[in-house]
Amino acid sequence: MNIIIKSLIFNKQVRLYFVDNTALIKEILALNQIKSKLFNLALGKTVSGLSLLSATMKGEQRLSATITMSNPRYQIFADVEANGNVRGYVSKSVLEGNIEAVTLSELIGDKAAIRVIKGFKMNQFTGITDMPYKTLDEDISHYFKQSDQIETIIKTNIEFDENHRLLSSYAMYAQLLPGAPQHLLMPIKEKLNMSSVFFNDIRYMCTQQIEDTLNEMFSDAQLIGCQHLQFFCVCSKEMFYGLLYSIDRKNLEKSIRAEQSVNSTCHVCGRSYVFSPSEIQAFLERGEIIE
């Protein structure tokens, strides 16, 4: 689905956005190829929750978040743009090391932090907060409450099967609009929990059915729009031809004779690029490599 549904509830005092972004999170997890189920969960929840914020941005605005666990070698990165472009990845140490933590709380630890850069290219704001809740959802919500001084709820629900394959990913974002009383967020927490059948059904519901369902749970619900989400990364195979320049001619010729490919991986999205022996041969024939 990967479509954010935007609504206003409680007489336009609260904005409530939600999404079934299962396909998006599946793609991102597949590209990253993380062995740790715990870090797959952490990356999925981070990207899922932050992806909803694209619906709050305009023009060329973007948001880049870095979550650094108490072990600073372990980091999660997420980028979200106003046009719905989303990407997420982890630090190299996550891919290389064995994660000793067995719970999300243990992984986050007591010294973790969230750093967010948002705005336009020439006008950006940077904010940093701690992670006192050790849950990701509540900690990301805490960040926006601290930075924007507005009560905010971000909730995610990610489920895996027994083989650690992603089954579903849902997310919800609720925020009080200026002047709204804080008690309006409580019924949202009570009625729209992330295990609700509502999230399982939204992919099959038309907009009118979604609006009717919201009106059954809250008063004066009104759908105000939708926004698509999609994975993006600016990398391309052409960009990685620079890798061949870093290898001396003798080693490239050795690869050709052995019929071995040269592989490279984008550290941002995890996409792999393979240069076959014939491509290496063509590269050498163009005379672009330094002896």
KAPE-V236616 format. One line per field, one symbol per residue. ss: DSSP state (@ for helix, = for strand, . for the rest). phi: phi as a letter, one per 20 degrees, with the letter a starting at -180 (. if undefined). psi: psi as a letter, one per 30 degrees, with the letter a starting at -180 (. if undefined). A space follows every 10 residues. Layout:
# KAPE-V236616
ss->???
phi->???
psi->???
This chain:
# KAPE-V236616
ss->..=======. ...======= .@@@@@@@@@ @@....@@@@ @@@@@@@@@@ @@@@@@.... .=======.. ....====== =...====== .@@@@@.... ...@@@@@.. ..======== ..======== ......@@@@ @@@@@@@@.. .========= .....===== ======.... ...@@@@@@@ @.....@@@@ @@@@..@@@@ @@@@@@@... .=======.= =......@@@ @@@@@...@@ @@@@@@@... .====..... .====.@@@@ @@@@@..... .
phi->.lcfedbdcl lmececdbbd dgfffgffff ffleffffff ffffffffff gffffedcld fbccdcddfg effdcccbcc dfenfcbbbc fgfffeeeee fdcfffffme dfbddcdbpd gdbdddccce cfelcmgfff ffgfffeelc fcccccbccd efemefebbc bcccbfegnf ffffffffff edffeffgff effddeffff ffffffecel fbfdqcbedb fbbefbfgfe fgfffedfgf fffffffeld eddbcffedn fecddfgfff ffffffmeee f
psi->dhkkkklklh hgfkkjklkj heeeeeeeee efhkfkeefe eeeeeeeeef efffffllbg klkkkkjjle jffjlkkkkk lfggkklkll lefefelkjf kfleeeeeaf gllkkkklal egikkkkkla iffhfdeeee eeefeeefhk kkkkkljkkl afggkkelkl lkkkkklkfk kffffefeee fhlfgkfeef ffffkleeee eeeefeelkh kkkgllkkkk klkglleefg ffeeffklee eeeeeeefhk lkklkkfefg kkkkjleeee eeeeffhfkk .
